[in-house]
């Protein structure tokens, strides 16, 4: 159990750092830290439910953010990033639930 908690903490910190590197140019320092902390916390908490698929959800969110940011505004990019994270995380949870149900 301790190993899972250590992995979750490490993933939380790494996810927050990566998110900060992506959003730091678009946001002021305060909001950039808040967004990064929220993303790290989301990945850390999702780790307990969907394991490594939480990282896939973060990657999808960051890719959606970067793609929409090049074409639109920061607000639209943030909304698309959150939506991408939510959709991939929910799909991953459904995938794990289906796999556990068929065992």
Phi, psi and omega in degrees: 000324181295325180296319179297320179292319178297316178298318179298319179294316179297316178296324178298313181293315180295320179294318178295318179296316179295318178297319179298319179297328181282319188263355187296330180283335184267338185239157173293164184303318180299304178297327178296320177293319180296316179296318180296317178296319178296318178294317178297317179296319179298316179293318180298318179288321179293336179304325182288340183254319186238014174048230187295342180292343174296327177291324175296321177295319177296317178299318178296319180295316180292321176296318178296319179299310183295318181295313182288328180296325178291332183259337187220211185266170178295320180298315179295322179294319180295317179296317180293325177295315179296318179296318179296318179298314182297315182295315181290321178295317178293320177295321178294319178297320178294322178296316179293320178298319179294320179294318179291327180291328182272001180281000000 
